Amino acid sequence: MPEDTSKIAYVAHLARMELSEAELVKMAAQLQDILAYVAKLNELDVANVEPTAHATPLTNVLRKDEVQPSIETARALRNAPEQARDLFIVPKIVE
Amino acid sequence: MSLHTLTIHGLREKLRQGEVSARQATQAVLDRIQAVDGKLQAYLWLNPEDALAQADAIDRSGAAKNGKPLGGVPIAIKDVINVEGQPCTCASKILKGYTSVYDATVTQKLREAGAVLLGRTNMDEFAMGSSTENSSWGTTKNPWDLSRIPGGSSGGSGAAVAADEAIAALGSDTGGSIRQPAALCGCVGLKPTYGRVSRYGLVAFASSLDQIGTFTKDVLDSAILLRVLSGLDPRDSTSVPRPVPDYAAALGKGVKGLRLGLPKEYFISGMDREVEAAVRAAIQKLQDLGAEVVEISLPHTDYAVAVYYLIATAEASANLARFDGVRYGARVRGEDVIDMYGKTRGAGFGPEVKRRIILGTYALSAGYYDAYYLRAQKVRTLIRRDFEQAFAKCDVIVTPTSPTAAFKIGEKSDDPLQMYLSDIFTISANLAGVAGLSVPCGFTTHPKLPIGLQVLGKPFDEETVLRAAYAYEQATDWHKQRPPLS
C-alpha cells in the first residue's frame, strides 16, 4: 500500500529527509492522489517502445584528458557550514 | 525620460548615440525598483552600489557606446543561476546565506556582452512550482493585479520585466517556468531548444528537461539575448556544437506561406473562454499575414503531465541529494552523519520540494522503477514522436501558453495536482526538447490580465519561432501595454 504513512516514512529515509508525523500523514494522502493520476500511463501499450532519457542529439561526449584549473580550496570552502585545515568537517563516520 | 521602460534595442540605441550612459540607465531601473518592488517583491536581492559600479566600469571601458550587444543594459537573473559574489538561494531556506563562488556560463556571456547584472529574482523553491508561492521568501505579485500570482517558477523575472524593473531577465524552464510566467505577466518568454544554451552554473532541478532562457519586452530583444547566450560550452556536455545564427537578422522575413500547426488536443474543454478567443484571434491574425493553418495531432498530450511529474521528480530527487549540510548551506546538527542529513534536509526544504523528492524517490525505488520511472520514459518517447510527426506537416505549432490567465494567490496552493495541471500546454515541449516561446496576445476583460500565445518550433529552429512571433507582435500592440502600477 503506497499510501501508507509507514511507506512514506521508508521513502523519506531513503531520501535522507526527516518528516514530522503531520507531514507524513499529509504527504501520504497527496501522494495517493498523484499516483492515482499518473496511473493513466497504464492505459498505453509501451511493450515495444524504447525509453527516452534525454532529448539531446549527442552521444558519448568526451573531452581531452587534460588537467584544467578548477575552483581552488579556499573558494570551495567559502560556504562550508563547518571547516578546519582546508577540509569540510562532518560528524564522526567511523567508530 | 523614463529609461526603465525601454527595450534592449531601444536602450542600446540611446547608449550607442551617447545620449545616455550605463550609469543613467542603471539608476533609472534602480529607481523603478525602489518605487514598485515593495508591492511586487520580484527581487530577492539587489545591491545598487554594485550595480552602479558595474555600470561605471562599462561606461569607462566604452562598452556602452561601442557595438557590444548588451553594453550598459541592466538585466535581472533568476535566483537559480550563479553570479560570482552574489547570493544564490534558489528561494530555499537550505541555501540561506549562500554566496556563489563562480559564474554560470550564461553569466560570463552576459558580462562579456557588457550587461549590468542587477540582482536576483524570486522563484518557486528550486524552480518547483507554477506561481512563486513556493518561494521561502514570500510570493511575488502579478503587476496587473496584486492579488494574483505572476506564474512560476520564474515569477520574479516575469514580474520584473513586465513592470519595467529590469530591461530583460534570465529564467529557467523545466516544464514551462519561463513561458507560463511570461504569459501571465505580459512579456515575451523564450525557452530555447534543449542543448542550445549551456546550463553550467544553473542549479539543476531535472537535468533532462532544464533549459535557461529569457524574459524580454519584445521579440527582437529575445533574438538579441538568445544570440549572446547560445553556443557550445565544454563545461556542459549537453550543449550542442551547432553554429549560432544572427537571430535578429532573420526576424523580418514575414510569415507568408509559413505552416502553423494547430494541435486539436490543445483546444479542448477546460480552457478559459477569453483565453481561447484571444488565441484563436491571434491565429487568424497570423493567417491574415499570410500563414497557413494545418490541423495536426499530438495524440499523447493527455499523458504529458503524468510523464513529467514522474521524470522531473525522479531527476530532482537525485539532483537535490547534494543539499545535505556538508559543503554549503544550512546545517542542522545530528547524532551522526545520517541524522545530520535527515535533520538538515527536513528543516531546509519546503513542502513542495519535499513532496517532489518523496515522489521521485518512490518512483525510482526498488519494485517501482519499472512501473513508474521506466514507463514514463517510454511514454516520453511517444510524446517526442508526436512532435516529430507533427513537424513533418508544419513549421511551427501554435497553442495557448496557459489554459487560464493569472489565478489568485492561494487558489491552488493546497491542491498540488491542480497546480501541476496548470502547466498542461508547456510541459510537452520540455519532454520533446523542442523550442518554445510565449508572446502577448491579448487580455481578459474583468480584471484585465495578460494572455499568452505559445509558439513551438523544431529543435534548433528558434529562428522560425522568433520570426512567427515577431510578425504577430509587429501587427499588434499588446506588448506595448503596461500594468497600471503607480
Interface residues (C-beta under 8 A of the other chain):
Chain A: P2 I8 V11 A12 H13 L14 A15 R16 M17 E18 L19 S20 E23 M27 Q30 L31 D33 I34 Y37 V38 K40 L41 N42 L44 V46 V49 E50 P51 T52 A53 H54 A55 T56 P57 L58 V61 R63 I71 R75 A76 R78 N79 A80 P81 E82 F88 V90 P91 K92 I93
Chain B: G97 Y98 T99 V101 Y102 Y194 G195 S207 S208 P234 S237 T238 V240 H300 D302 Y303 V305 A306 V307 Y309 L310 S317 A321 D324 G325 V326 R327 Y328 G329 A330 R331 R333 G334 E335 D336 V337 I338 D339 M340 Y341 G342 K343 R345 G346 A347 F349 P351 K354 R355 I357 I358 L359 T361 Y362 S365 Y368 Y372 L374 R375 A376 Q377 K378 V379 R380 T381 L382 R384 P416 L417 Y420 L431 A432 G433 P459
